[in-house]
Amino acid sequence: MSDSVIQANLRNIQESIRKAAVKAGRAPDSVRLVAVSKFHPADAVIEAVSAGQSLFGENRVQEAAAKFEDIRARGYSADLHIIGSLQRNKVKDAVRIASCIQSVDRPELMAEIEKQCAKIGKTIDILFELHTGEDSKSGFPDTESIRQALSDCAEGKFPHLAPKGFMTMAPNTTDKDAVTSSFVKLRTCAEQMQRLFPQFPLTELSMGMSQDYEIAIAEGATMVRIGTAIFGERSY
Ligand SMILES: *Cc1c(COP(=O)(O)O)cnc(C)c1O
């Protein structure tokens, strides 16, 4: 894909994000775009950075570390969120390169993030991933398990973790009701948790991808994670 195509895609997506927000009665700039650059090279990211995009998402730590170290060494600043399921032995690299782990899905992972962040004196933003769709396997299984995790945070167990909100993946289907129901589940979880834990700013709702981000924005997304519609199809 040529450079100008990425720039044009970014402009179009930004515009339809703003439109979807306004249509939902929200401020046009109330939704942040996470450009998902997995399987696309550093040059594609740099093209997006040059077009004004500052926030990126990757789901494989090794790929992301090599790519974003290269990008930053070349003098570009790009903020990175980890959005994919994270193995324990990848946490050390993940916390070094990212400002947020969106895919926190189990207490053991929180303990490992805490340990690795403590070592380097870094506090990292986290989102709790909730399992809301049929076909994805990732995420905390229910609101109760997230409540327990937040309760551990509130008790001071994880001083280097800064809870900011929630993330989910809708089922990969054209059934609009199933997709909507998945996003509503996340929003409902967020509302309940914000009432229980007012000490944390649990304001982020990361939901919506290339196929379903307009539905997600209608349901309250504050971040949408879009790959294909910006960078084109991935060649695996
Ligand atoms: C790949 C990926 C995306 C982006 O998906 P597209 O359909 O390419 O927009 C969003 N979120 C997660 C967790 C992903 O793994």
The ligand as a Gaussian input file, in Angstrom:
#p B3LYP/6-31G(d) Opt

LIG

0 1
 C       -6.123000      -6.627000      15.028000
 C       -6.886000      -6.032000      16.140000
 C       -7.668000      -4.878000      15.946000
 C       -7.839000      -4.202000      14.609000
 O       -8.617000      -4.998000      13.763000
 P       -9.063000      -4.484000      12.301000
 O      -10.211000      -5.354000      11.971000
 O       -7.887000      -4.693000      11.406000
 O       -9.429000      -3.067000      12.407000
 C       -8.316000      -4.343000      17.058000
 N       -8.213000      -4.900000      18.278000
 C       -7.490000      -6.014000      18.508000
 C       -7.420000      -6.570000      19.884000
 C       -6.802000      -6.611000      17.444000
 O       -6.095000      -7.721000      17.681000

